[in-house]
């Protein structure tokens, strides 16, 4: 197959490499043209070296074109993956620290509330610039796969105001499926037939079937009895108890989207678990990001010392991107949950259940 793939924000040491590994796992996609672009030339160089080494080790003749010139990278692209964080760590710090100064407590701060709004103001302006370049130099009707937050805001902007065909992709729903499979005693989430709906990071499992049988009513008891989730997912379990639907998102995410869980500092600890930042720690993701600010310098030599990635399927992740491209190019069926404009897919609100 002959087409071009461009990754914007390819200087992400693990994420860009993961997505690229996923794509190269598909035999039919190994002859494509690939361009990486990033505003940080050093990070871009490191990721390119890692991915090119993987290609060479797997005997694939593809050569990655790496450039800080975004328009050059986008020329003729059929698929564009966006995984940037506009403003980087310095801007992220303001999203969390300034609101916290005035009593607004956030765990992640990347979707709504004050942090999400500030992040969106930076991100929308940037992705509209991306869209302008895509319209002007990419392949006609190119598809943008957006992984950047705030997901709903950016995807909406690209579709409605950027004039670019766009899908917003998030792995929260996938991770939630893994949890549900666990509490139901199943080995693989793929045994489940799932329907979700909502806004990104505020998405709900409306139906969870196993072998045709609806399992929604079994989830509350399963989560309440689970040795780990009963402690780490208290907000999600409380919302499930009150409304009858489990959230796709982590405890930390959900706790900042339904604000009463984080309204009073002395009550926050009732709902969060400090074993991992994602369970709701105040400024948890910012702390984790600060601690890994030198990650490129420390981890890149280690990654280069490890064996190259194998494109045999064993290291393919569950991220949607490669499966979407594979489906569109080969005709194979892929089902997933994506962010799209709501043209009637989600109808009237569902009545809450009382307990």
C-alpha positions, 0 to 999 in steps of 0.5 A, a space after each residue: 500500500 502506498 500512502 503517507 502517515 504523519 505524526 505531529 508531536 512525534 517527540 513523545 518518547 514512548 507514545 509515538 513509538 508505541 503508535 508507530 509499532 502498532 502500525 508497523 505490526 500490520 504487514 500491509 502497512 509496512 510500505 508506507 511513507 512516514 514523516 515525524 514532526 516535532 518542535 523539539 529537534 532533540 526529542 524528535 531525533 531520539 524517537 526517530 533513531 529508536 523507531 528507525 532501529 526497530 524498522 531496520 531490525 525487522 527488515 523493513 526498508 521504510 525510512 522515516 522522514 523527520 523534520 521540524 517543518 510541519 508543512 513539509 511533514 504533512 505534504 501528501 499525508 493521508 493519515 495524521 496522528 496528533 499527540 502534542 501537549 501545547 505549552 508543555 510542562 510550564 503551561 501545565 503547571 499554571 493550569 493546576 497551580 493557579 486554580 489550586 491557589 484559589 481553592 479549585 482542586 484538580 487531579 489531572 486538569 486536562 478536560 474541563 474546569 479551569 485547567 481544561 479551559 486554559 489548556 483548551 485555549 492554547 490547544 484550539 489555536 494550535 490545532 486550527 493551525 494544523 488543520 490549515 496546513 492539512 487542508 492546504 498540503 495533505 491528501 484531499 479528505 485526509 483523516 486526522 486522528 487526535 490523541 491530544 486533550 482537551 479531547 472534546 474541545 480539540 476534536 470539535 474545533 478540528 471538525 467544525 472550524 478546522 474543516 478536517 475529517 477528525 476522530 478523537 481517540 482515548 484509551 479510557 474506555 479500553 482500560 475500563 473494559 479491562 476492569 469490568 472483565 476483571 470483576 466479572 472473572 473474564 480473562 479478556 475484555 474482548 469477550 465483552 460486547 460493550 456500548 458506551 456514550 457520553 463526552 470524552 472523560 465523561 463516558 458511560 458504559 450503557 450496555 455490557 454483554 457477555 455471550 449475549 447476556 447483559 451484565 450491567 447489574 452485576 458490576 456494582 457488587 463486583 467492584 465493591 468486592 474487588 480487593 483492589 478497585 474497592 479502594 482505588 475506585 471509590 468515586 466510580 463505585 459511588 457514581 455507579 451506585 447512585 446512577 447505575 452506570 460505570 464511568 470509563 474514566 479513572 477515579 482521579 478524572 471522574 472526581 474532578 468532573 463531578 465537583 462535589 467529590 473535591 469541593 472540601 479539602 478535608 473530604 477529598 481523602 475519603 474518595 482517593 487512594 494515594 497508591 497512584 496519582 491517577 486515583 485522585 491525588 491533588 495535582 497528581 498528574 502534574 507531580 508525575 510529569 515534574 518528576 519525569 521532566 528529565 526522562 528523555 535524558 535518563 531513559 533514552 540510553 536504556 531504551 537504545 540498549 534494549 532489543 529492538 521492538 518486534 513487529 510480530 503482533 506481540 507488542 501491539 497495543 490496544 490503542 485505536 489508531 492502528 486498527 482504524 488505519 488497518 480497517 480503512 486500508 484493508 477492509 477488515 472490521 474494527 469496532 471501537 469507541 471514538 469521539 465524533 460529532 453527535 448527529 443523533 448517535 446519543 439521544 434523550 438523557 437516560 433516567 437515573 436509577 434510585 438506590 
